Amino acid sequence: MAAHPGRRPLGPRLRRHVWAWALFAIMIVIAVVMLYPFWYMADNAFRSPGQFDRQSGHSLAGWSELFANLPVASQMLNSTLVCAAAIAIILVVSTSSGFAFAKLRFRGSGTVFLLVVSALMVPLQSIIIPEYVNLAKLGLTNSYAGAVLVYAALGTPFATFLMATYYRGISDELIEAAIIDGLGYERTFLRIALPLSLPAIATVTVLQFIQIWDDLLVGLLFLPPGQRTITAGLATLSAGRTTSIPALMAGSLISAVPAIVVYLIFQRHLVKGLTLGMGR
Amino acid sequence: MSRIELDSVTKRFPDGTTAVRALDLRVGDGELLVLVGPSGCGKTTALRMIAGLEAVTSGTISIDGVVVNDVEPRHRDIAMVFQSYALYPHLSVYENMAFSLRYRGARKSEIQARVAEAARILELEPYLRRKPRELSGGQRQRVAMGRAIVRQPRAFLMDEPLSNLDAKLRVQMRAEIAQLQRSLGTTTVYVTHDQTEAMTLGTRVAVLSGGVLQQVAPPTELYRRPANLFVAGFIGSPPMNLIDARLERGDGGPLVVFGPHRLRVPPSVLAGHSGLDRYLGEPVVVGIRPEHLADAALAGAPPAGPAGGPAPGGPAAGESVIELPISLREELGSEVHLHATIGAAAHAGAAGDGDDVRSLATIVARADPRSRIAEGTIARLVVDAAELHFFDPATGASIRDG
């Protein structure tokens, strides 16, 4: 910044204040942009279609319509089951393989790790049809198992990458101390590495939960109507000739709540896990 | 209680570097053997091979006469103390110490008794419930020791256990480790890069350089009779002055000549170094410990009289006194280090510590603090010629017996 001749430049304190306020203003704008959809959703969930058109007045009409047309409870349960099963598989695979990639010396470790990580770059949409064919051949379409397996397969590469990075941050001496203390690698993993990686496990859980819970495509493709997840259910709600926006908003609100709750619970771990490996 | 033997142990890493070359070592029952050397000399690799954390490329390692090359670390019954302590951060001090016993199937009452005993010895009783992060560096070090001793293993392996402590604590813990080891009588292999630590702790000290064992001996012998130039330069602080010189025939016996200086080799030295005869007229590396250079004014030496030679007057006069310009005077309180420039080359191959950076043609004298020799003056220094060391400049080996 060139100082104007004859004019004193802003004092450093004042300049800091201006910056702080400018930053604050920008953050407010961003917050409004991010939160407005939530507000819109919450506001319009409590209207009837007529009230929605007029944008005035509130009622529970949207909710009664939602519950009348959609087995909300059972679909929430379906979502929960699919999520839990997929995340369980992801965690088991990613923690053990992440530990192996980080701490065990075996032939081809680097190459295999590279392959796993490169799977991160494959978009779901490009493999969904072959995936469907595969599962159809195994007779796993139209069941929880198919969707769970697809979610697990999609989530595992990133989870493995994250876990391996985390385990690399654990000092080799710690693992060796356990080995010398008389544990094999299996028990070293279970007793030392796993408890120490709780922040990373929390991170994987949250990220995968949000991803799987919010996903629509896999749920629609691989689950029969009776076992649909809540997102797939909501999609069918809008597929009819008339779409009741308030009912849709009410459903969206319900389905958003678990993701928000999970996020809030694990928030602290999440930040810790994501910034991990950035130097200690 | 046990013996550890290494027979021609070599470690070659997949990238082709040889970390340890044909290492032969015997660690006696109850002995504390220190492996010392500059970083990258292979000492830690050697220790890790004994622990079973590194595979042996060739040669054999045996514990109590049983070859353990293919025995898993957990079945070798040894405990290791790591440089970083490697305490389990999620476990309390008690659990850290009990950890190994628990997985070895010890009974709960026995675990409690042993941990309590170790905690008592190491004065860790008030901290048993704390997590490692709530402890100071010295306390963590103690927990690491405690974790090793509760196991009552056949041997302790210690990998630079004190290098993360500050200087004062290091000295204190060094003494504690020495006492502990002596009272327990457990065979111990201790790795360090610090020659002072090696000298003060070791029953015997093994000096390694470039993966090759240079010498194994009790500390005093290592200091007084270094086997080669590396050991001579590595052990001792400030290090031994090593000077490129020639051995020449003088009237009253051989003379060491470097630059304008001439030192008479006393008969006692000749008797102890019969191999010297062959070097007459040849280049040698002469080694002088800093404490064997003294202020002539305080040593009571006559102005031009030899202290070690029987030749008063004549051309041989002053053969144990050298006059050198002093470039630096360092006060240490109990002693004074005088840095002097010599008119000859310091031996270039002298292997210092790495952190002992001294300009080449400079030697250091450890003088009495009463010495009044000042910087920038020419000082008269008496050389204790009876304590001269001689090395072959080509092989670096100490010249002793013919």
Boltz contact constraints between the chains, C-beta under 6 A:
constraints:
  - contact:
      token1: [A, 171]
      token2: [B, 84]
      max_distance: 6.0
  - contact:
      token1: [A, 173]
      token2: [B, 82]
      max_distance: 6.0
  - contact:
      token1: [A, 173]
      token2: [B, 84]
      max_distance: 6.0
  - contact:
      token1: [A, 173]
      token2: [B, 86]
      max_distance: 6.0
  - contact:
      token1: [A, 174]
      token2: [B, 86]
      max_distance: 6.0
  - contact:
      token1: [A, 176]
      token2: [B, 53]
      max_distance: 6.0
  - contact:
      token1: [A, 177]
      token2: [B, 86]
      max_distance: 6.0
  - contact:
      token1: [A, 179]
      token2: [B, 73]
      max_distance: 6.0
  - contact:
      token1: [A, 180]
      token2: [B, 73]
      max_distance: 6.0
  - contact:
      token1: [A, 180]
      token2: [B, 80]
      max_distance: 6.0
  - contact:
      token1: [A, 181]
      token2: [B, 99]
      max_distance: 6.0
  - contact:
      token1: [A, 181]
      token2: [B, 100]
      max_distance: 6.0
  - contact:
      token1: [A, 182]
      token2: [B, 74]
      max_distance: 6.0
  - contact:
      token1: [A, 182]
      token2: [B, 100]
      max_distance: 6.0
  - contact:
      token1: [A, 182]
      token2: [B, 103]
      max_distance: 6.0
  - contact:
      token1: [A, 182]
      token2: [B, 104]
      max_distance: 6.0
  - contact:
      token1: [A, 183]
      token2: [B, 103]
      max_distance: 6.0
  - contact:
      token1: [A, 195]
      token2: [B, 90]
      max_distance: 6.0
  - contact:
      token1: [A, 196]
      token2: [B, 90]
      max_distance: 6.0
